[in-house]
Amino acid sequence: MLLKNDYYTYRILWSEEDNEFIGLCAEFPSLSWLAKTQESALKGIRSIVADVIQDMKNTGEIIPQPITTKNYSGKISLRVTPDIHRNIAIQAAEAGLSFMSQKRK
């Protein structure tokens, strides 16, 4: 049976500074877990996330929604240089994707 914390985004990286693997969770960026093996780092970060979620439930805090369960429109808004904007518009057209562009006033 999957638990809510099974849907979070976990990542295991090697930490040269600590000479160990570090377990991270994107939805809880302040948490980490160091371990000698990748498997132990994953087990550790999952365990601490589960503990934090339980604490948050107990105190009535809002628990972050897993990134993987959010709905995305496929639309983003960002500022880029005019040259990059032009290149994106060209690539979108070549890929057959719609690309809405606002002209500068």
C-alpha positions, 0 to 999 in steps of 0.5 A: 500500500502506497503512503502519501510520502511515496509520491514525493520527489526524492533524489540521492546524490553523492556528497564529496564534502561529506564522503557519503550519499545525501538523500533529498526531497524536492517538496521539503528542501530543508530536509536531508539524510546522509548515509554510506549507501544510496539505499540507506540515504533513500530509506533515511530521507523517506523516513524523515519526510514521513515523520515531518508529515506526521508532525505537520498533521498533528499541529494542523500545518498544511502538508506540501502536495507532491509535485508529481500529483499537481496538474500542469498546463504546459504554459510558463511565463518568463523573461528572456532576451529578444534573440532567445524569444525569437529562437523559441518562437521558431522552434515552437513553430517547427515543432507544431506547438502554439506559441503566444507572444506579446509584443512590447509596447 
